[in-house]
């Protein structure tokens, strides 16, 4: 009985989606095209072109940083010096995957 309950509970838990390699690659390309004018977007690139803009490695290294937090950060316009860049939800997820890959 106990095993059955555990199996029922385990089967109801949604699997966590994994980041696919093409998502990271597409996110890196988008970062170069859209974000690199202000942010350091490459691995090992510590200094951003715009001093106030954090490097993507620094963002990835932020304690507790998650894909969900990055999605909010990338879609909110609470950054007065950040241009109003509109990305599709898929693009936001790709850029988030790329940023998080820099912290691995």
URLINZI-V280864 format. One record per residue. N is the residue number from 1. RES is the residue in three letters. OMEGA is omega as a letter, one per 40 degrees, with the letter a starting at -180 (none if undefined). NEAR is the number of other C-alpha atoms within 8 Angstrom. D_CENTER is the distance of its C-alpha to the mean C-alpha in whole Angstrom. Layout:
n=N res=RES omega=OMEGA near=NEAR d_center=D_CENTER
n=N res=RES omega=OMEGA near=NEAR d_center=D_CENTER
//
This chain:
n=1 res=UNK omega=a near=4 d_center=42
n=2 res=UNK omega=i near=5 d_center=39
n=3 res=UNK omega=i near=6 d_center=37
n=4 res=UNK omega=i near=7 d_center=37
n=5 res=UNK omega=i near=8 d_center=36
n=6 res=UNK omega=i near=8 d_center=33
n=7 res=UNK omega=i near=8 d_center=33
n=8 res=UNK omega=i near=8 d_center=32
n=9 res=UNK omega=a near=8 d_center=30
n=10 res=UNK omega=a near=7 d_center=28
n=11 res=UNK omega=a near=7 d_center=28
n=12 res=UNK omega=i near=6 d_center=27
n=13 res=UNK omega=a near=6 d_center=23
n=14 res=UNK omega=i near=5 d_center=21
n=15 res=UNK omega=i near=4 d_center=19
n=16 res=UNK omega=a near=4 d_center=15
n=17 res=UNK omega=i near=4 d_center=14
n=18 res=UNK omega=i near=4 d_center=13
n=19 res=UNK omega=i near=7 d_center=10
n=20 res=UNK omega=a near=6 d_center=13
n=21 res=UNK omega=a near=6 d_center=13
n=22 res=UNK omega=i near=6 d_center=14
n=23 res=UNK omega=a near=13 d_center=10
n=24 res=UNK omega=a near=14 d_center=9
n=25 res=UNK omega=i near=10 d_center=12
n=26 res=UNK omega=i near=11 d_center=12
n=27 res=UNK omega=i near=17 d_center=8
n=28 res=UNK omega=i near=13 d_center=10
n=29 res=UNK omega=i near=8 d_center=13
n=30 res=UNK omega=i near=11 d_center=12
n=31 res=UNK omega=i near=11 d_center=11
n=32 res=UNK omega=a near=9 d_center=14
n=33 res=UNK omega=a near=7 d_center=16
n=34 res=UNK omega=a near=7 d_center=14
n=35 res=UNK omega=a near=10 d_center=13
n=36 res=UNK omega=i near=11 d_center=15
n=37 res=UNK omega=a near=7 d_center=18
n=38 res=UNK omega=a near=9 d_center=17
n=39 res=UNK omega=i near=13 d_center=14
n=40 res=UNK omega=a near=15 d_center=14
n=41 res=UNK omega=a near=15 d_center=12
n=42 res=UNK omega=i near=7 d_center=14
n=43 res=UNK omega=i near=6 d_center=14
n=44 res=UNK omega=i near=5 d_center=17
n=45 res=UNK omega=a near=10 d_center=17
n=46 res=UNK omega=a near=7 d_center=18
n=47 res=UNK omega=i near=7 d_center=19
n=48 res=UNK omega=i near=14 d_center=18
n=49 res=UNK omega=i near=10 d_center=20
n=50 res=UNK omega=a near=8 d_center=20
n=51 res=UNK omega=a near=7 d_center=21
n=52 res=UNK omega=a near=5 d_center=19
n=53 res=UNK omega=a near=10 d_center=16
n=54 res=UNK omega=i near=10 d_center=14
n=55 res=UNK omega=i near=13 d_center=13
n=56 res=UNK omega=i near=12 d_center=9
n=57 res=UNK omega=i near=16 d_center=11
n=58 res=UNK omega=i near=8 d_center=12
n=59 res=UNK omega=a near=10 d_center=9
n=60 res=UNK omega=a near=12 d_center=8
n=61 res=UNK omega=i near=8 d_center=11
n=62 res=UNK omega=a near=7 d_center=12
n=63 res=UNK omega=i near=4 d_center=14
n=64 res=UNK omega=a near=4 d_center=12
n=65 res=UNK omega=a near=10 d_center=9
n=66 res=UNK omega=i near=7 d_center=7
n=67 res=UNK omega=i near=10 d_center=5
n=68 res=UNK omega=i near=6 d_center=8
n=69 res=UNK omega=i near=8 d_center=8
n=70 res=UNK omega=i near=10 d_center=5
n=71 res=UNK omega=i near=11 d_center=7
n=72 res=UNK omega=a near=8 d_center=10
n=73 res=UNK omega=a near=7 d_center=9
n=74 res=UNK omega=a near=7 d_center=8
n=75 res=UNK omega=i near=9 d_center=11
n=76 res=UNK omega=i near=7 d_center=14
n=77 res=UNK omega=i near=7 d_center=16
n=78 res=UNK omega=a near=4 d_center=17
n=79 res=UNK omega=a near=6 d_center=17
n=80 res=UNK omega=a near=6 d_center=20
n=81 res=UNK omega=a near=4 d_center=20
n=82 res=UNK omega=i near=6 d_center=17
n=83 res=UNK omega=a near=5 d_center=18
n=84 res=UNK omega=a near=5 d_center=18
n=85 res=UNK omega=i near=4 d_center=16
n=86 res=UNK omega=i near=5 d_center=15
n=87 res=UNK omega=i near=8 d_center=13
n=88 res=UNK omega=i near=6 d_center=14
n=89 res=UNK omega=i near=6 d_center=12
n=90 res=UNK omega=i near=7 d_center=11
n=91 res=UNK omega=i near=10 d_center=10
n=92 res=UNK omega=i near=13 d_center=7
n=93 res=UNK omega=i near=12 d_center=6
n=94 res=UNK omega=i near=14 d_center=7
n=95 res=UNK omega=i near=15 d_center=5
n=96 res=UNK omega=i near=12 d_center=2
n=97 res=UNK omega=i near=13 d_center=4
n=98 res=UNK omega=a near=14 d_center=6
n=99 res=UNK omega=a near=15 d_center=5
n=100 res=UNK omega=i near=11 d_center=5
n=101 res=UNK omega=i near=9 d_center=8
n=102 res=UNK omega=i near=10 d_center=10
n=103 res=UNK omega=a near=8 d_center=10
n=104 res=UNK omega=none near=4 d_center=12
//
